[in-house]
């Protein structure tokens, strides 16, 4: 599950709210062991996603670096090349 969590810091353009929430959801899925919680656990699950997303957003705002920002399109191309090499596609 956590393989799908992408690095969000130091990219141009910066991470969107949707990307932050998607990463938070993947984290909560991994920690809870639920890909989709039951109705009894749905409220707690969604609360956790919301809280993790807020903390992640704050973290991204507070982090600093001197390194140049990565380009999302270049990184996506590199990821596809690695996948092609790894899986022979």
Secondary structure, DSSP 8 states (H G I E B T S, - for coil): -GGG----SSEES---HHHHHHHHHHHHHHHH--SS--HHHHHHHHHHHHHHHHHHHHHHHH---SS--EEHHHHHHHHHHHHHHHHT-
